[in-house]
Amino acid sequence: MGHAGMAAAAVRYLRSADAPPVAALARPALRCVGEDERAPVPQAEFRRVLGNFASGVAVVTAPATASDPQATADAPQGAAPAGFACQSFSSLSLDPPLVAFMVGRTSTTWPRIARAGVFCVNVLSAGQGELCRAFAVSGADKFAGVTYDAAPVSGSPRLAGTLAWIDCTIHAVHTGGDHLIVVGRVDALGASEGDEAPLLFHKGRFL
């Protein structure tokens, strides 16, 4: 049984009459580190150790909107759609179908995605390292020369040659330190029929 099958079985069990009641856990007390306390982990060490965790790479995109600051009278939908390279994408829930990604609170792309209210996650293949780098820069037309069509529900750019795409509506946004945790409800999705490997990021480089 795969991960999806196990998750579905767990959902069925928890909904059955035989499942014991689940008591809510007490919410942990939260507090800030005081100025006289040592920071728990140096940032450089945090980056070094966490870099050992290999992650997949995706590009999160959203359509341009009329309320986008880049919109003009000649281009009411904005100069270009929005998009950024993302290493922190994950599936979250099977029922309902939810996914999540994390984005820095200082990101200039995130407000454009938030205004759109929708997004598409494009899971990159092993040969799309340069495409990822193009979407990792700031201040450039990231879609210049990029082939894409519109995702079926949101209209977000669906990039050509990717392993999979997940078309979503923003479901919730939570704070997480210097990042935001964005939860999306999946409206449509699909995957390529080939067997190409995914693009991975490990210790500061693509694999």
Backbone as a printed PyTorch tensor [residue, N CA C, xyz], in Angstrom:
tensor([[[  0.8500,  -1.1960,   0.0000],
         [  0.0000,   0.0000,   0.0000],
         [  0.8830,   1.2420,   0.0000]],

        [[  0.6470,   2.1740,  -0.9100],
         [  1.4320,   3.3940,  -0.9860],
         [  1.0150,   4.3960,   0.0740]],

        [[  1.7110,   5.5690,   0.0730],
         [  1.4050,   6.5980,   1.0650],
         [ -0.0450,   7.0610,   0.9570]],

        [[ -0.5330,   7.2550,  -0.2680],
         [ -1.9030,   7.7150,  -0.4480],
         [ -2.8950,   6.6830,   0.0730]],

        [[ -2.6150,   5.3960,  -0.1910],
         [ -3.5000,   4.3440,   0.2830],
         [ -3.5350,   4.2630,   1.7980]],

        [[ -2.3630,   4.4070,   2.4390],
         [ -2.3150,   4.3820,   3.9000],
         [ -3.0610,   5.5690,   4.4930]],

        [[ -2.9070,   6.7290,   3.8730],
         [ -3.6030,   7.9130,   4.3670],
         [ -5.1030,   7.7370,   4.2520]],

        [[ -5.5660,   7.1970,   3.1080],
         [ -6.9890,   6.9780,   2.9080],
         [ -7.5320,   5.9760,   3.9360]],

        [[ -6.7680,   4.9210,   4.2240],
         [ -7.1910,   3.9310,   5.2100],
         [ -7.3030,   4.5600,   6.5960]],

        [[ -6.3600,   5.4460,   6.9310],
         [ -6.3930,   6.1220,   8.2310],
         [ -7.6240,   7.0150,   8.3460]],

        [[ -7.9510,   7.7150,   7.2660],
         [ -9.1400,   8.5680,   7.2750],
         [-10.3910,   7.7390,   7.4880]],

        [[-10.4920,   6.5940,   6.7820],
         [-11.6750,   5.7350,   6.9370],
         [-11.7970,   5.2270,   8.3650]],

        [[-10.6570,   4.8460,   8.9800],
         [-10.6900,   4.3200,  10.3450],
         [-11.1280,   5.3880,  11.3400]],

        [[-10.5450,   6.5920,  11.2010],
         [-10.8690,   7.6550,  12.1430],
         [-12.3220,   8.0920,  12.0330]],

        [[-12.9460,   7.8520,  10.8810],
         [-14.3550,   8.1940,  10.7050],
         [-15.2830,   7.0760,  11.1490]],

        [[-14.7490,   5.8930,  11.4090],
         [-15.5840,   4.7480,  11.7570],
         [-15.9920,   4.8160,  13.2250]],

        [[-17.0130,   4.0090,  13.5710],
         [-17.5040,   3.9810,  14.9550],
         [-16.5010,   3.3290,  15.8890]],

        [[-15.5830,   2.5110,  15.3560],
         [-14.6140,   1.7970,  16.1970],
         [-13.4630,   2.6890,  16.6370]],

        [[-13.3090,   3.8180,  16.0100],
         [-12.1770,   4.6810,  16.3390],
         [-12.3730,   5.3220,  17.6990]],

        [[-11.3670,   5.2730,  18.5720],
         [-11.5050,   5.9050,  19.8930],
         [-11.5010,   7.4200,  19.7520]],

        [[-12.1390,   8.1230,  20.6810],
         [-12.1090,   9.5950,  20.6170],
         [-10.6800,  10.0980,  20.7730]],

        [[-10.3680,  11.1480,  20.0720],
         [ -9.0230,  11.7160,  20.1090],
         [ -9.0690,  12.9720,  20.9550]],

        [[ -8.3030,  12.9700,  22.0390],
         [ -8.2660,  14.1340,  22.9210],
         [ -7.3340,  15.1890,  22.3440]],

        [[ -7.7570,  16.4350,  22.4120],
         [ -6.9200,  17.5260,  21.9100],
         [ -5.7100,  17.7080,  22.8160]],

        [[ -4.5580,  17.9250,  22.2150],
         [ -3.3470,  18.1580,  22.9810],
         [ -3.3340,  19.5850,  23.5060]],

        [[ -2.7530,  19.7420,  24.6760],
         [ -2.6290,  21.0810,  25.2410],
         [ -1.7270,  21.9370,  24.3590]],

        [[ -2.1090,  23.1810,  24.1660],
         [ -1.3200,  24.0650,  23.3230],
         [ -0.0530,  24.4690,  24.0700]],

        [[  1.1180,  24.3100,  23.4590],
         [  2.3610,  24.6540,  24.1650],
         [  2.4610,  26.1560,  24.3830]],

        [[  3.1170,  26.5110,  25.4760],
         [  3.3470,  27.9280,  25.7530],
         [  4.4150,  28.4560,  24.8030]],

        [[  4.1600,  29.6060,  24.2110],
         [  5.0920,  30.2040,  23.2670],
         [  5.6370,  31.4960,  23.8590]],

        [[  6.9190,  31.7250,  23.6430],
         [  7.5170,  32.9730,  24.0970],
         [  8.7170,  33.2930,  23.2290]],

        [[  9.0940,  34.5490,  23.2270],
         [ 10.2630,  34.9790,  22.4640],
         [ 11.5300,  34.7380,  23.2800]],

        [[ 12.6390,  34.5750,  22.5930],
         [ 13.9320,  34.4760,  23.2670],
         [ 14.2900,  35.8540,  23.7940]],

        [[ 14.6000,  35.9260,  25.0640],
         [ 14.9360,  37.2040,  25.6760],
         [ 16.2600,  37.7460,  25.1700]],

        [[ 16.4350,  39.0680,  25.3110],
         [ 17.6600,  39.6890,  24.8250],
         [ 18.8860,  39.1810,  25.5720]],

        [[ 18.6850,  38.7190,  26.8170],
         [ 19.8140,  38.2270,  27.6090],
         [ 20.0370,  36.7290,  27.4250]],

        [[ 19.2800,  36.1030,  26.5210],
         [ 19.4200,  34.6700,  26.2690],
         [ 20.1480,  34.4330,  24.9610]],

        [[ 20.9110,  33.3690,  24.9280],
         [ 21.6130,  33.0040,  23.7000],
         [ 20.6180,  32.4750,  22.6800]],

        [[ 20.7620,  32.8740,  21.4190],
         [ 19.9200,  32.3180,  20.3630],
         [ 20.1170,  30.8050,  20.3310]],

        [[ 19.0400,  30.0340,  20.1810],
         [ 19.1590,  28.5720,  20.2620],
         [ 20.1620,  27.9790,  19.2770]],

        [[ 20.1820,  28.4730,  18.0560],
         [ 21.0470,  27.9130,  17.0120],
         [ 21.5820,  29.0510,  16.1510]],

        [[ 22.8980,  29.1030,  15.9180],
         [ 23.4390,  30.1200,  15.0000],
         [ 22.8690,  29.9130,  13.5950]],

        [[ 22.5670,  31.0020,  12.9000],
         [ 21.9540,  30.8910,  11.5860],
         [ 22.8270,  30.1270,  10.6030]],

        [[ 24.1360,  30.3700,  10.6340],
         [ 25.0310,  29.6820,   9.7010],
         [ 25.0010,  28.1740,   9.9340]],

        [[ 24.9550,  27.7620,  11.1990],
         [ 24.9120,  26.3410,  11.5120],
         [ 23.5630,  25.7410,  11.1120]],

        [[ 22.5080,  26.5110,  11.3080],
         [ 21.1800,  26.0700,  10.8950],
         [ 21.1580,  25.7780,   9.4000]],

        [[ 21.6790,  26.7180,   8.5960],
         [ 21.7190,  26.5270,   7.1470],
         [ 22.5650,  25.3080,   6.7730]],

        [[ 23.7210,  25.1580,   7.4310],
         [ 24.6300,  24.0630,   7.0740],
         [ 24.0020,  22.7020,   7.3450]],

        [[ 23.4110,  22.5430,   8.5050],
         [ 22.8340,  21.2490,   8.8750],
         [ 21.5800,  20.9470,   8.0630]],

        [[ 20.6990,  21.9160,   7.9410],
         [ 19.4620,  21.6770,   7.1990],
         [ 19.7200,  21.4850,   5.7120]],

        [[ 20.8700,  21.9670,   5.2280],
         [ 21.2260,  21.7510,   3.8280],
         [ 21.4480,  20.2960,   3.4850]],

        [[ 21.5930,  19.4460,   4.5020],
         [ 21.7580,  18.0160,   4.2450],
         [ 20.4480,  17.3460,   3.8480]],

        [[ 19.3520,  18.0420,   4.0230],
         [ 18.0580,  17.4790,   3.6330],
         [ 17.7940,  17.8310,   2.1750]],

        [[ 17.8210,  16.8340,   1.3170],
         [ 17.5710,  17.0660,  -0.1110],
         [ 16.0900,  17.3400,  -0.3280]],

        [[ 15.7970,  18.3540,  -1.1120],
         [ 14.4030,  18.7100,  -1.3710],
         [ 14.1390,  18.7720,  -2.8640]],

        [[ 12.8900,  18.5600,  -3.2320],
         [ 12.4850,  18.7900,  -4.5990],
         [ 12.4170,  20.2870,  -4.8610]],

        [[ 12.2860,  20.6430,  -6.1220],
         [ 12.2460,  22.0590,  -6.4980],
         [ 11.0160,  22.2940,  -7.3650]],

        [[ 10.3280,  23.3810,  -7.0960],
         [  9.1330,  23.7350,  -7.8550],
         [  9.1550,  25.2190,  -8.1700]],

        [[  8.3320,  25.6110,  -9.1210],
         [  8.0910,  27.0270,  -9.3920],
         [  6.6190,  27.2830,  -9.1170]],

        [[  6.3550,  28.2120,  -8.2130],
         [  4.9870,  28.5850,  -7.8820],
         [  4.6170,  29.7980,  -8.7320]],

        [[  3.5190,  29.7140,  -9.4670],
         [  3.1190,  30.7820, -10.3800],
         [  1.6990,  31.2540, -10.0570]],

        [[  1.3970,  32.4510, -10.5230],
         [  0.0430,  32.9940, -10.3870],
         [ -0.2130,  33.9290, -11.5550]],

        [[ -1.4680,  34.0740, -11.9640],
         [ -1.7760,  34.9680, -13.0730],
         [ -1.6690,  36.4290, -12.6420]],

        [[ -1.3550,  37.3070, -13.5760],
         [ -1.3930,  38.7360, -13.2980],
         [ -2.8400,  39.1670, -13.1350]],

        [[ -3.0710,  40.1860, -12.3330],
         [ -4.4210,  40.6710, -12.0940],
         [ -4.4970,  42.1710, -12.3680]],

        [[ -5.7150,  42.6490, -12.5350],
         [ -5.9090,  44.0710, -12.8180],
         [ -5.4760,  44.9420, -11.6450]],

        [[ -5.4720,  44.3750, -10.4200],
         [ -5.0720,  45.1460,  -9.2430],
         [ -3.5670,  45.1050,  -9.0030]],

        [[ -2.8440,  44.3780,  -9.8550],
         [ -1.3970,  44.2820,  -9.7220],
         [ -0.7790,  45.6600,  -9.9610]],

        [[  0.1390,  46.1180,  -9.1120],
         [  0.7810,  47.4150,  -9.3280],
         [  1.4900,  47.5270, -10.6720]],

        [[  1.8450,  46.3840, -11.2800],
         [  2.5050,  46.4180, -12.5710],
         [  1.5260,  46.6690, -13.7140]],

        [[  0.2220,  46.6130, -13.4310],
         [ -0.7670,  46.8010, -14.4870],
         [ -0.7450,  48.2420, -14.9860]],

        [[ -0.9890,  48.4030, -16.2720],
         [ -1.0400,  49.7240, -16.8900],
         [ -2.2660,  49.7860, -17.7960]],

        [[ -2.5130,  50.9620, -18.3440],
         [ -3.6430,  51.1010, -19.2670],
         [ -3.4470,  50.2500, -20.5070]],

        [[ -2.1890,  50.1040, -20.9450],
         [ -1.8970,  49.2910, -22.1250],
         [ -1.8870,  47.8000, -21.8090]],

        [[ -1.5980,  47.4550, -20.5710],
         [ -1.5410,  46.0440, -20.1670],
         [ -2.2870,  45.8880, -18.8490]],

        [[ -3.6190,  45.8860, -18.8950],
         [ -4.4160,  45.8800, -17.6600],
         [ -4.2180,  44.6530, -16.8000]],

        [[ -3.7260,  43.5860, -17.3660],
         [ -3.4810,  42.3840, -16.5790],
         [ -2.0630,  42.3300, -16.0250]],

        [[ -1.3290,  43.4320, -16.1290],
         [  0.0250,  43.4460, -15.5820],
         [  1.0500,  43.1090, -16.6380]],

        [[  2.2820,  43.4520, -16.3420],
         [  3.3540,  43.2220, -17.2970],
         [  3.6130,  41.7370, -17.5100]],

        [[  3.4410,  40.9490, -16.4900],
         [  3.7210,  39.5150, -16.5850],
         [  3.0500,  38.8130, -15.4130]],

        [[  2.8600,  37.5140, -15.5160],
         [  2.3810,  36.7660, -14.3550],
         [  3.4410,  36.7850, -13.2510]],

        [[  3.0960,  36.2390, -12.1100],
         [  4.0260,  36.1580, -10.9820],
         [  4.5700,  34.7420, -10.8640]],

        [[  5.7860,  34.6190, -10.3410],
         [  6.3470,  33.2900, -10.1260],
         [  7.6410,  33.3550,  -9.3490]],

        [[  7.9220,  32.3050,  -8.5700],
         [  9.1990,  32.2210,  -7.8630],
         [  9.5760,  30.7620,  -7.6530]],

        [[ 10.8880,  30.5200,  -7.5540],
         [ 11.3990,  29.1750,  -7.3030],
         [ 11.1890,  28.8280,  -5.8360]],

        [[ 10.7710,  27.6000,  -5.5760],
         [ 10.3880,  27.1970,  -4.2240],
         [ 10.9300,  25.8060,  -3.8990]],

        [[ 11.6190,  25.6890,  -2.7720],
         [ 12.1060,  24.3930,  -2.3030],
         [ 11.2370,  23.8320,  -1.1890]],

        [[ 10.3170,  24.6180,  -0.6850],
         [  9.5880,  24.2370,   0.5270],
         [  8.1450,  23.8360,   0.2390]],

        [[  7.9240,  23.1760,  -0.8720],
         [  6.5800,  22.6970,  -1.2140],
         [  6.3500,  21.3180,  -0.6230]],

        [[  5.1190,  21.0600,  -0.1980],
         [  4.8040,  19.7550,   0.3690],
         [  3.3240,  19.4620,   0.2320]],

        [[  2.9770,  18.1830,   0.1040],
         [  1.5750,  17.7870,   0.2500],
         [  1.2250,  17.9130,   1.7320]],

        [[ -0.0380,  18.1820,   2.0300],
         [ -0.4260,  18.4340,   3.4160],
         [ -1.5850,  17.5640,   3.8760]],

        [[ -2.6380,  17.4620,   3.0580],
         [ -3.8440,  16.7520,   3.4830],
         [ -4.4660,  16.0440,   2.2930]],

        [[ -5.0000,  14.8480,   2.5760],
         [ -5.6950,  14.0910,   1.5320],
         [ -7.1730,  14.4510,   1.4740]],

        [[ -7.7670,  14.7070,   2.6310],
         [ -9.1950,  14.9950,   2.7000],
         [ -9.4400,  16.1430,   3.6860]],

        [[ -9.5920,  17.3730,   3.2040],
         [ -9.6260,  17.7850,   1.7970],
         [ -8.2230,  17.8120,   1.2000]],

        [[ -8.1240,  17.8550,  -0.1250],
         [ -6.7980,  17.8640,  -0.7500],
         [ -6.1170,  19.2240,  -0.5720]],

        [[ -5.0840,  19.2460,   0.2600],
         [ -4.3710,  20.4780,   0.5520],
         [ -2.8710,  20.2930,   0.3140]],

        [[ -2.2250,  21.3570,  -0.1280],
         [ -0.7680,  21.3940,  -0.2500],
         [ -0.2960,  22.6510,   0.4710]],

        [[  1.0120,  22.7690,   0.6590],
         [  1.5470,  23.9400,   1.3430],
         [  2.9030,  24.3080,   0.7630]],

        [[  3.2260,  25.5840,   0.8410],
         [  4.5840,  26.0260,   0.5460],
         [  4.9190,  27.1770,   1.4820]],

        [[  6.2140,  27.4220,   1.6680],
         [  6.6780,  28.4990,   2.5170],
         [  7.3400,  29.5630,   1.6580]],

        [[  7.1250,  30.8210,   2.0210],
         [  7.6910,  31.9360,   1.2750],
         [  8.1610,  32.9870,   2.2720]],

        [[  9.3000,  33.6040,   1.9840],
         [  9.8380,  34.6280,   2.8620],
         [  8.9020,  35.8180,   2.9830]],

        [[  8.8170,  36.3860,   4.1750],
         [  7.9060,  37.5030,   4.3950],
         [  8.3550,  38.7520,   3.6440]],

        [[  9.6280,  38.8030,   3.2230],
         [ 10.1160,  39.9510,   2.4570],
         [ 10.0020,  39.7330,   0.9500]],

        [[  9.4440,  38.6130,   0.5270],
         [  9.3150,  38.3240,  -0.8990],
         [  8.4870,  39.4010,  -1.5980]],

        [[  8.9610,  39.8490,  -2.7520],
         [  8.1990,  40.8130,  -3.5400],
         [  7.2030,  40.1240,  -4.4670]],

        [[  7.3680,  38.8190,  -4.6630],
         [  6.4470,  38.0630,  -5.5170],
         [  5.2070,  37.6240,  -4.7470]],

        [[  5.3720,  37.3080,  -3.4690],
         [  4.2410,  36.8010,  -2.6980],
         [  3.0350,  37.7450,  -2.6980]],

        [[  3.1850,  39.0600,  -2.5230],
         [  1.9870,  39.9150,  -2.5460],
         [  1.1980,  39.8040,  -3.8450]],

        [[  1.8810,  39.5750,  -4.9580],
         [  1.1870,  39.4260,  -6.2420],
         [  0.4000,  38.1200,  -6.2790]],

        [[  0.9710,  37.0590,  -5.7090],
         [  0.2490,  35.7880,  -5.6390],
         [ -0.9420,  35.9200,  -4.7020]],

        [[ -0.7410,  36.6130,  -3.5790],
         [ -1.8250,  36.8000,  -2.6190],
         [ -2.9790,  37.5730,  -3.2460]],

        [[ -2.6610,  38.6030,  -4.0420],
         [ -3.7220,  39.3670,  -4.7020],
         [ -4.4970,  38.5030,  -5.6890]],

        [[ -3.7940,  37.5960,  -6.3650],
         [ -4.4710,  36.7080,  -7.3180],
         [ -5.3890,  35.7250,  -6.5960]],

        [[ -4.9760,  35.2880,  -5.3990],
         [ -5.7960,  34.3540,  -4.6280],
         [ -5.6930,  32.9130,  -5.0820]],

        [[ -4.8790,  32.6610,  -6.0890],
         [ -4.7110,  31.3200,  -6.6540],
         [ -3.2470,  31.1340,  -7.0250]],

        [[ -2.8580,  29.8840,  -7.2470],
         [ -1.4920,  29.6130,  -7.6940],
         [ -1.4160,  28.2280,  -8.3090]],

        [[ -0.3270,  27.9980,  -9.0280],
         [ -0.0470,  26.6780,  -9.5990],
         [  1.3670,  26.2860,  -9.2130]],

        [[  1.5250,  25.0930,  -8.6710],
         [  2.8350,  24.5650,  -8.3420],
         [  3.3260,  23.7350,  -9.5180]],

        [[  4.4890,  24.0920, -10.0710],
         [  5.0920,  23.3810, -11.1900],
         [  6.2970,  22.6060, -10.6730]],

        [[  6.2030,  21.2910, -10.6280],
         [  7.2790,  20.4460, -10.1010],
         [  8.3180,  20.2410, -11.2060]],

        [[  9.5320,  20.7110, -10.9710],
         [ 10.5450,  20.7210, -12.0170],
         [ 11.2180,  19.3720, -12.1990]],

        [[ 11.6180,  19.1050, -13.4540],
         [ 12.3410,  17.8830, -13.7960],
         [ 13.8460,  18.1310, -13.7140]],

        [[ 14.6210,  17.0610, -13.7630],
         [ 16.0690,  17.1440, -13.5620],
         [ 16.7540,  18.0740, -14.5540]],

        [[ 16.2050,  18.2440, -15.7420],
         [ 16.8440,  19.0850, -16.7430],
         [ 16.4290,  20.5410, -16.7010]],

        [[ 15.7310,  20.9610, -15.6510],
         [ 15.2060,  22.3230, -15.6150],
         [ 15.8950,  23.2130, -14.5850]],

        [[ 17.1690,  22.9420, -14.3550],
         [ 17.9290,  23.7540, -13.4080],
         [ 18.0130,  25.2150, -13.8210]],

        [[ 18.2400,  25.4730, -15.1030],
         [ 18.3380,  26.8510, -15.5660],
         [ 16.9970,  27.5730, -15.4340]],

        [[ 15.9140,  26.8470, -15.6740],
         [ 14.5910,  27.4410, -15.4920],
         [ 14.4000,  27.8440, -14.0430]],

        [[ 14.8380,  26.9950, -13.1250],
         [ 14.7320,  27.3110, -11.7050],
         [ 15.5290,  28.5660, -11.3670]],

        [[ 16.7420,  28.6530, -11.8950],
         [ 17.5790,  29.8350, -11.6200],
         [ 16.9190,  31.1030, -12.1350]],

        [[ 16.2440,  31.0230, -13.2810],
         [ 15.5750,  32.1970, -13.8370],
         [ 14.4770,  32.6940, -12.9090]],

        [[ 13.8020,  31.7740, -12.2320],
         [ 12.7210,  32.1730, -11.3380],
         [ 13.2210,  32.4980,  -9.9320]],

        [[ 14.5120,  32.2940,  -9.6870],
         [ 15.0820,  32.6040,  -8.3790],
         [ 15.6000,  34.0360,  -8.3040]],

        [[ 15.6950,  34.7290,  -9.4390],
         [ 16.2040,  36.1020,  -9.4500],
         [ 15.0730,  37.0760,  -9.1470]],

        [[ 15.4450,  38.2960,  -8.8090],
         [ 14.4600,  39.3220,  -8.5120],
         [ 14.6260,  40.4980,  -9.4610]],

        [[ 13.5030,  41.0750,  -9.8500],
         [ 13.5420,  42.2780, -10.6570],
         [ 13.6220,  42.0700, -12.1510]],

        [[ 13.5320,  40.8460, -12.6260],
         [ 13.6000,  40.5670, -14.0600],
         [ 12.2710,  39.9940, -14.5300]],

        [[ 12.0840,  39.9660, -15.8490],
         [ 10.9090,  39.3130, -16.4240],
         [ 11.1810,  37.8140, -16.4250]],

        [[ 10.7100,  37.1320, -15.4100],
         [ 11.0230,  35.7130, -15.2400],
         [ 10.3990,  34.8420, -16.3180]],

        [[  9.3880,  35.3330, -16.9900],
         [  8.6830,  34.5240, -17.9810],
         [  9.1960,  34.7540, -19.4020]],

        [[ 10.2100,  35.5930, -19.5670],
         [ 10.7570,  35.8600, -20.9000],
         [ 11.3210,  34.5720, -21.4990]],

        [[ 10.8100,  34.1780, -22.6520],
         [ 11.2820,  32.9740, -23.3270],
         [ 10.8040,  31.6730, -22.7240]],

        [[  9.9310,  31.7280, -21.7260],
         [  9.4410,  30.5180, -21.0580],
         [  8.1230,  30.0820, -21.7050]],

        [[  8.0440,  28.8020, -22.0490],
         [  6.8220,  28.2640, -22.6550],
         [  5.8650,  27.8090, -21.5630]],

        [[  4.6320,  28.2720, -21.6420],
         [  3.6210,  27.8650, -20.6570],
         [  2.2270,  28.0600, -21.2320]],

        [[  1.2720,  27.3880, -20.5980],
         [ -0.1280,  27.6340, -20.9100],
         [ -0.8530,  27.9080, -19.6020]],

        [[ -2.1680,  28.0270, -19.6480],
         [ -2.9310,  28.3730, -18.4520],
         [ -3.4330,  27.1190, -17.7440]],

        [[ -3.2100,  27.0420, -16.4420],
         [ -3.7820,  25.9530, -15.6520],
         [ -5.3100,  26.0250, -15.7560]],

        [[ -5.9890,  24.8770, -15.7370],
         [ -7.4090,  24.8480, -16.1150],
         [ -8.3630,  25.6000, -15.2060]],

        [[ -8.0740,  25.7250, -13.9230],
         [ -9.0000,  26.3800, -13.0060],
         [ -8.5600,  27.8020, -12.6860]],

        [[ -7.3310,  27.9720, -12.2690],
         [ -6.8700,  29.2930, -11.8270],
         [ -6.3740,  30.1840, -12.9540]],

        [[ -5.9770,  29.5800, -14.0770],
         [ -5.3590,  30.3560, -15.1380],
         [ -3.9120,  30.7000, -14.8700]],

        [[ -3.3470,  30.1810, -13.7980],
         [ -1.9330,  30.4130, -13.4900],
         [ -1.0530,  29.7520, -14.5430]],

        [[  0.1410,  30.3040, -14.7820],
         [  1.0330,  29.6900, -15.7660],
         [  1.3870,  28.2470, -15.3980]],

        [[  1.1840,  27.3520, -16.3600],
         [  1.5640,  25.9410, -16.2240],
         [  2.7550,  25.7380, -17.1500]],

        [[  3.9370,  25.5950, -16.5610],
         [  5.1700,  25.5850, -17.3260],
         [  5.3370,  24.2880, -18.1110]],

        [[  5.8870,  24.4060, -19.3070],
         [  6.1000,  23.2380, -20.1610],
         [  7.2670,  22.4000, -19.6370]],

        [[  7.1620,  21.0880, -19.8070],
         [  8.2610,  20.1890, -19.4900],
         [  8.4060,  19.8030, -18.0370]],

        [[  7.4550,  20.1740, -17.1930],
         [  7.5530,  19.8360, -15.7710],
         [  7.0610,  18.4170, -15.5090]],

        [[  7.4000,  17.9010, -14.3460],
         [  6.9620,  16.5540, -13.9780],
         [  5.4880,  16.5310, -13.5690]],

        [[  5.0460,  17.6040, -12.9290],
         [  3.6710,  17.6370, -12.4320],
         [  3.2540,  19.0850, -12.2120]],

        [[  1.9570,  19.2910, -12.1630],
         [  1.4060,  20.6120, -11.8470],
         [  0.2220,  20.4390, -10.9150]],

        [[  0.0690,  21.4000,  -9.9930],
         [ -1.0110,  21.3560,  -9.0170],
         [ -1.6550,  22.7380,  -8.9990]],

        [[ -2.9010,  22.8200,  -9.3980],
         [ -3.6360,  24.0750,  -9.5420],
         [ -4.4430,  24.3120,  -8.2590]],

        [[ -4.2440,  25.4610,  -7.6160],
         [ -4.7760,  25.6520,  -6.2640],
         [ -5.4340,  27.0120,  -6.0500]],

        [[ -6.2990,  27.0440,  -5.0430],
         [ -6.8350,  28.2780,  -4.4860],
         [ -6.2320,  28.4620,  -3.1020]],

        [[ -5.8420,  29.6840,  -2.7500],
         [ -5.2790,  29.9200,  -1.4160],
         [ -6.3430,  29.6170,  -0.3670]],

        [[ -6.0060,  28.7320,   0.5500],
         [ -6.9320,  28.2490,   1.5780],
         [ -6.6870,  28.9310,   2.9230]],

        [[ -5.4110,  29.1360,   3.2700],
         [ -5.0520,  29.7750,   4.5370],
         [ -3.6000,  30.2250,   4.4600]],

        [[ -3.2570,  31.2050,   5.2840],
         [ -1.8740,  31.6850,   5.3930],
         [ -1.5500,  31.8250,   6.8750]],

        [[ -0.4340,  31.2240,   7.2890],
         [ -0.0100,  31.2670,   8.6910],
         [  1.3910,  31.8650,   8.7740]],

        [[  1.6990,  32.4910,   9.8900],
         [  3.0410,  33.0170,  10.0950],
         [  3.9370,  31.9170,  10.6470]],

        [[  5.2050,  31.9670,  10.2540],
         [  6.1960,  31.0260,  10.7450],
         [  7.5560,  31.6940,  10.7770]],

        [[  7.8050,  32.4910,  11.8170],
         [  9.0800,  33.2000,  11.9010],
         [  9.2210,  34.2100,  10.7820]],

        [[ 10.3180,  34.1150,  10.0410],
         [ 10.5400,  35.0600,   8.9480],
         [  9.9020,  34.5940,   7.6400]],

        [[  9.0810,  33.5480,   7.7080],
         [  8.3800,  33.0390,   6.5270],
         [  6.8690,  32.9980,   6.7610]],

        [[  6.1450,  32.8330,   5.6810],
         [  4.7120,  32.5820,   5.7260],
         [  4.4560,  31.1600,   5.2500]],

        [[  3.5090,  30.4970,   5.8600],
         [  3.1120,  29.1460,   5.4730],
         [  1.7990,  29.2700,   4.7140]],

        [[  1.8470,  29.0050,   3.4170],
         [  0.6850,  29.1800,   2.5510],
         [  0.0630,  27.8120,   2.2790]],

        [[ -1.2010,  27.6690,   2.6010],
         [ -1.9240,  26.4190,   2.3690],
         [ -2.8580,  26.6190,   1.1790]],

        [[ -2.7910,  25.7120,   0.2370],
         [ -3.6340,  25.7970,  -0.9430],
         [ -4.5680,  24.6020,  -1.0590]],

        [[ -5.7980,  24.8590,  -1.4600],
         [ -6.7410,  23.7690,  -1.7290],
         [ -6.6160,  23.3900,  -3.1980]],

        [[ -6.4160,  22.1130,  -3.4710],
         [ -6.1610,  21.6370,  -4.8300],
         [ -7.4620,  21.5680,  -5.6160]],

        [[ -7.4660,  22.2610,  -6.7630],
         [ -8.6380,  22.2670,  -7.6340],
         [ -8.4640,  21.3520,  -8.8450]],

        [[ -7.2240,  21.1630,  -9.2790],
         [ -6.9120,  20.2960, -10.4160],
         [ -5.4310,  19.9760, -10.3580]],

        [[ -5.0350,  18.8740, -10.9850],
         [ -3.6330,  18.4970, -10.9880],
         [ -3.3760,  17.4700, -12.0790]],

        [[ -2.1140,  17.2930, -12.4030],
         [ -1.7430,  16.3270, -13.4330],
         [ -0.2470,  16.0860, -13.4030]],

        [[  0.1790,  15.0270, -14.0730],
         [  1.5950,  14.6590, -14.1080],
         [  1.9660,  14.1770, -15.4980]],

        [[  3.2430,  14.3120, -15.8310],
         [  3.7340,  13.8280, -17.1170],
         [  3.7170,  12.3020, -17.1220]],

        [[  3.7250,  11.7250, -18.3090],
         [  3.6830,  10.2670, -18.4180],
         [  5.0710,   9.6670, -18.5900]],

        [[  6.1060,  10.5160, -18.6150],
         [  7.4680,  10.0210, -18.7500],
         [  8.0360,   9.5410, -17.4320]],

        [[  9.3050,   9.1380, -17.4620],
         [  9.9610,   8.6460, -16.2560],
         [ 11.1940,   9.4800, -15.9140]],

        [[ 11.1830,  10.7640, -16.2930],
         [ 12.3160,  11.6350, -16.0110],
         [ 12.4330,  11.8910, -14.5100]],

        [[ 13.6720,  12.0100, -14.0410],
         [ 13.9230,  12.2340, -12.6180],
         [ 13.5640,  13.6660, -12.2290]],

        [[ 13.3000,  13.8970, -10.9480],
         [ 12.9940,  15.2560, -10.4880],
         [ 14.2670,  16.0730, -10.2870]],

        [[ 14.1230,  17.3840, -10.2750],
         [ 15.2170,  18.2700,  -9.9220],
         [ 15.3010,  18.3150,  -8.4010]],

        [[ 16.4900,  18.0380,  -7.8660],
         [ 16.6990,  18.0400,  -6.4180],
         [ 17.7240,  19.1030,  -6.0350]],

        [[ 17.5940,  19.6230,  -4.8230],
         [ 18.5410,  20.6090,  -4.2940],
         [ 19.1280,  20.0550,  -3.0070]],

        [[ 20.4700,  20.0400,  -2.9420],
         [ 21.1410,  19.4410,  -1.7850],
         [ 22.4660,  20.1570,  -1.5480]],

        [[ 22.6690,  20.6470,  -0.3480],
         [ 23.9090,  21.3320,   0.0420],
         [ 24.2600,  22.4580,  -0.9280]],

        [[ 23.2570,  23.2310,  -1.2930],
         [ 23.4930,  24.4230,  -2.1050],
         [ 23.6540,  24.2060,  -3.5900]],

        [[ 23.3540,  23.0080,  -4.0680],
         [ 23.4790,  22.7700,  -5.5060],
         [ 22.4020,  21.8100,  -5.9840]],

        [[ 22.1640,  21.8400,  -7.2980],
         [ 21.1840,  20.9550,  -7.8990],
         [ 21.7970,  19.5740,  -8.1310]],

        [[ 20.9810,  18.5550,  -7.9910],
         [ 21.4040,  17.1770,  -8.2440],
         [ 20.6780,  16.6500,  -9.4860]]])
